[in-house]
Amino acid sequence: MGKKEQQQDEGEEPRTLDVTVDDLDALDCPLCFSPFDAPIFQCKNGHAACEACCARIRDGLCSSCHEPIGEIRCRPLEKAIAAMLVPCAFAEHGCTRRLRYAEKAVQEALLCHYAPCVCPLPGCGYADLDLRDHIQGAHAAAAGDHVVVRFVGSAAVTLRRGTPLVVLLQETDARVFLLLNGGDVPSGRSLSVVCVGPRLGAGKSMEYELRVVGGRGGTGALSLSASGPVACTRMWAGHHPTEGFLFVPDAYWSSSGAVSITVHVRKLNGGERQGMSA
């Protein structure tokens, strides 16, 4: 019986070693600069590249020495990276997770609940963990050209054509959503929803539904609706989704330039089908 099997049978903890990597670039693919993750390939001279980059190399030759690359696995590097745990970049904010190196970038950018979020309102430099409380305290009373609405489940919003966004503060789990009123659409406006905060994680997601009724069409006007996944970001930089929006034609806006919208957000478990009932 090998030593490793003997340790497992005796219930011993696996051996660990704390190391310092002086050059983190050594753990990234030199071609695409993304963190290495298995499978990793090397040429006969030991130059490594990720699988995606090897597939994109037309002549199949190493960019460093021009030897063939893409057939020989670099298993020692794969094993070292698979066993490597690194602290989250937001440990100083309270995160205690130790992450696989290949998962570090995604976890910190999209999933870590200890990463600061940037206030989306113009002229505000807030970037911290309590974004909802900040907006409620600093902007709810006087948001200028913007509107702040608190909601549980659904929010009823009267949106003016010239209002660029409405901040929606969810009461149940302190999340911040933005109802975006986009331009550059002929004969109407495009409305969309984003969340300023981390993704839910654990296979869960969020879905929005937008519904518009009325306008100059009167009480008999047909309603408009759209639903889809909610995109999450820690810093909204003014970009509007190019897919997944509700187009509201000019005819739906009242003579005063307003429209009534119902915004509904719900959580989905991993196995649930997207698409809300009408």
N, C-alpha and C positions, 0 to 999 in steps of 0.2 A: 504493500500500500504506500502511495506517495505521501509526502509530508503534507501537501495541501488537503488530500482526502482525510488524513489523520486529524488535522486541525478541525475540519468540519464535523467529523464524528465526535470529537471531544467537546464540541460546542464552543471552541475558541473564536474570538473575534478575528476577522481578517486583518492582516498587517496593514498599517497605514504609514505614510511618510509625508510630512509637510515639506514642500519645496517652494522655491522662488524662481519664477521664470523671468529673466532679465529682458528678453525680447519676445513679446507676445506675437510678433509677426511669424515666428517659427511655428505657431499653431494654426496659422491661416494658409489657405491655398495661395501660392504666389501669383497665380493667374487672375483669379476673380476676387481675391482678398477676403473671401468668406471663411468662417471658421471651418476647419477640417471636421469631417464626419465620415464614417465608413460608408462605402468602400473608398479607400485611398490607394492610388497606384503610384508606382515609381518606375523610372528607367533603370538600366543596369548600373548607372553611376550614382543612384540613390536620390536623384531629384524627384520630389513628390508633387502630385497634383490631384485634385478631387475628380470624382467620376464625371461630373458634368463638364468640366473643362477638357478632360481627355476625350469625351465624345464630340466636343466642338472643334478639336484640332484636326484640320482636314488631312494633313499628311501623316498624322499619328506620331509626330516626332517631338521630343522634349524641347521646350523653348530655351533651355540652358545649354544642352550639349548636342542636340539634334539626334539623339539615339531614340529608338522606338519606345513609346510609353503607352500604357493602357492595358497591358496584359499581366504585369507583375504586381501583386498586392503588397502594400507596405503594412504588413500585419503588426509589427512592433509598435508603429506609430498609432495604428487603429486601436490597439489594446491600451496604450498609454492614455490616449485621449478619452476612450470610453470609461476608464477608471478614474479620470480626473474630476474632482469637485472643486468649484471656485465659489467664493462668496458673491452674493448679489451686490451690484454697484450701489444699491440703496440701503446697505446695511446700517449706515449712519442714521437713517430714518426709522429703523426698527425691523427691517427684514432680516430674518434669521436663516433663510433658505440657503443651502449650498447647491449649486447648479452644475449639471453636466456642461462642459465647455461648449459643446455644439448647440446647446439649448439656451445659452446665456443671452445672446442678442435678442431672441424672440421674447424670452421671459421678461427682460428688462424693458423692452420697448412696448410690449402689449399687455402683459399679464400681471406684473408685480403691482400689488395694491399699496406699496410704500413709495412708489415713484411719484414725484410732484407733477401736478397738472397746472397748465398755464391758463389764466383767466382769458376768455375769448373776447372780452369787451375792449374796444380801442382805448389806448392811453393808459391801460392798467398794467402794472408790472408784476402782479401777484403770480407766484409759482410755488405752490406748496401742496399739502395733502388734503386740506379742508376746503376744497374749491366751492362746494355747495354753500357752506356756512359763510364763506367770504362773499359770494355773490349776494346772498340773502342780506348780509349786514352792510355791505358797501355799495351795492348797486340797485337793490330792489326798489328803493324809494325814488331814485332819480337816475334812470338808465339812459337819458338822452333820447336818441333816435331808436333805442332798443326797448324791448318789453320783457319783463321778468314775470313768469307765471309759475305758481306752485300747483302740483297735481298729484293725484293718487290714481294710477291706472290710466285714466283718460284726462285730457286737457281740452277745454273749449277755448279757442283763441280767435279774436277778431284781429285779422292781419291787414294792415294798410299796405298799399302797393309799394310805397317808398320805404317801408321798414325792412332793413336788410336781414335781421334775424330776431327771433324770439327765444329767450333763454327759458327752458323748462326745468324746474327744480322738482325732482321726484321725492315725495315725502317718505316713502317706505324704506328705501335703502340709500338715500342721500346721493343719488346719481344726478349728473347734469347733462341735459340734452339740448341740442340747438335745432330749432325749426328754421331752416335756411330759405330765404326768399331770393332766388337767383334771377339774374337778368340774361341778356343775350339770347333770348328765345323769341322768335318772331310771333307776334300776335298773342302774347301771354307771358306768364311767369312760370318758373320751375320751382317746386317746393320739395325739400328733402330733409332728412333727419340724420344727425350724427350725435354720438355720445362723446363728451369730453371726459375720458377716464379709461381705466383698464378694461380689457375683455373679461367676461365672466370666468372663463377657464373651466376645467373639468368637463369638457364636452358640451357645455351650455352656450347658448347664444341669445341674442335679443332680436325681436322683430317689431317693426313699426307698422301702423296703418294710418294713412291720411284720408280724410273724407271731407269733401266740400259740397255744400248745397246752397242753392239760391243765387244771389247776385241779381243782376238785372233780368234774369230769367223768371223771377217771381216764384211763387210757392209751388208751381207745377214744374219747375226746372228739374232736369235730371241731376242726380248726384254724381260726383267724380270721386274715385277712390284709387288708392295704390298702396301696396304693402311690399315689404322686403326686409332683408337683414339690416341691422343697425351697424354702421361702421363706427369703430372706436378710435380715438386719437387722444394723445395727452396734450397736444398743442394744435388748435385749429388755426391754420394759416390763411384763411380766406378762400380756400378751395371749395368748390361745389361739386358733388358727385356727378359724373357724366352718365352714370347709369343708376337706375333705381330712384327715380323722382316722379312727382306728380305734376303734369302739365295742366295749368289752369288758364284757359283761354280768356281773352279780354272780356267776353260777354258775361263771365261769371263774377266780375268785379263790379261792385255797386257804383252808382253815380258819384259817390264820395271817395271812390278808390279803395274800398275795403272788401274783404271776403271773410266768411265765417268758416273755421276749420276745426275739426275734431281730430286730435292726435292721440293715438292709443299705442302703448308700448307694453309688450309682454315678454317674459322669459321663455325660452324653449330648452327642453332637455335634449340630449344628444339624439334620441330616437324619434323626436317629434317632427312632423312634416311642417314645413313653412307654408304660409298662406292662411290668412285669417278668414273666418266665415264672414259673409256679407252682413 
